[in-house]
Amino acid sequence: MIQTPNDESASPDHLGLILMRHAKSDWSDGSAADHDRTLNQRGRRDAPRMAAWLQSINRIPDRVLCSSATRTRETLALMQEVWPDSPTVIYSEELYGASEDEIFSVIRSDGLDAPLLMVLAHNPGISYAATGLANETIEMPTAAVAVFDLAIDNWASLHSDCQRALAHFMRPKALPDS
């Protein structure tokens, strides 16, 4: 793990990665396919709060890789309403139900030149990805965010042995006024 101050900016040899699980989804419509589930009231409340928290720590992503599922797309749309500038977004079928390895593969192929990249996906893959990068168990409840600083200069070089540090972790229930 690298031990760097949280200067909130990426340097040429350091990139930032935000891993986020979608906000709370609605299970009330039993006929809806899993891919098509929408957010519930709590999810619609939590997504913009998490966007505001990211903004408060100066970690608005430059690019977002987002699962194609309805609940991830809704989470991102609510977050974008908070941010002054919208990041570039790539919606990916590959992130729906993705494993840790599949998430890292999408990052390597679609991260491109983004200094601060966000992946918005699902459990269990997003929790496994966060755990793998943190070298400790990271549980990602709905709308949780884990921010990593990585000692790499491009996303194609992301691998399990790269130096990295968990810079921030937040979940909606830990925010003030929860």
Number of C-alpha atoms within 10 A of each C-alpha: 15 12 11 12 9 13 10 12 14 17 13 11 11 18 23 27 26 24 26 30 25 32 31 22 22 16 13 10 9 9 9 12 8 13 14 14 19 24 22 16 12 14 23 19 16 26 28 22 21 24 22 19 18 20 15 10 12 12 21 24 23 18 21 26 22 25 25 19 22 17 27 29 19 19 29 21 14 19 21 18 13 16 16 9 11 16 17 12 15 15 16 16 12 16 26 21 18 20 19 19 15 16 23 21 19 18 22 16 10 18 24 13 14 20 21 23 28 26 27 28 30 27 20 15 21 30 24 20 21 25 18 15 24 18 14 11 12 17 16 25 20 20 27 23 27 26 23 22 27 25 22 19 16 18 24 17 12 18 14 12 8 14 16 23 21 23 20 15 17 18 20 22 12 10 12 7 6 8
